[in-house]
Amino acid sequence: MHLPKLPDRASGTIRLPRFTLRRVRYSADTRWSRLDRGVGTLEIVVQGTTELRVGRRCYVLREGASFYAPPRAKWSLAPHDEVEVLSIETAEAVAREVMVEETARAWTLNLIREARDRGAGWPLILEGLILQGLGWFSRLDALGPRPKWLEQVVTLARKQQSLGAIARIVRHHPSHVAREFRRHQGVSVGEFARRCRLELAAGALASKRHSIAEVAFEAGFCDQSHFTRSFRRVFGVTPAAYRRANSRAS
């Protein structure tokens, strides 16, 4: 199978057989709007924090968050600080309106890493991750509107609240909360909370201020081997390999 040549890293553009990826940076004083005319785009926040505005709706996106915008969709970004976005052009029409995922997911984090490190077989891996993301947004579109109370559940799960506590706060039966959460988020409340801890652990590993054992403990893992298995399942690499990759990138 033919693989495309490695792109010029300085150009910020990666061309794959089915997709074009561009790394775009925006400063904090940027207010950028776009009207897509021919292709849809899959946008992933690589670093920084930005507001995404779609009509009257406003979302806060951080590293690993993503959204899909179909052709001719109107949306704008208002960065809080310097923001880097991975913008992927695609002819795949997977949703009828702008679909937003405010939570970092394994496919976005792995896509960011593969686009940066470009290890063996990276073009095929990138295409697979992009297709996984498009499939996820297609599923979100098919599910229809999210229950309004589900956003509060997401916030509480990020804060490591238990399912029982969350159900009492949002005043729904735990089984109903669990079912709707899995339906719209794709994972259980417990798995989502664990991934949030792993996201924080990834940031701590990149900072190199603490040992891997200390990072594991702070993330709520008493057993470092359990932490390593969980981390690898989400990020595709061990904590040690993740730290080394970030050391090379910096």
PyMOL commands that set and color helices and strands:
alter all, ss='L'
color gray80, all
select helices_A, chain A and resi 9-11+106-117+122-143+150-158+163-170+174-185+189-207+212-218+224-235+239-249
alter helices_A, ss='H'
color red, helices_A
select strands_A, chain A and resi 13-15+20-26+32-35+40-47+50-54+57-61+66-69+74-79+83-90+99-101
alter strands_A, ss='S'
color yellow, strands_A
deselect
rebuild
show_as cartoon
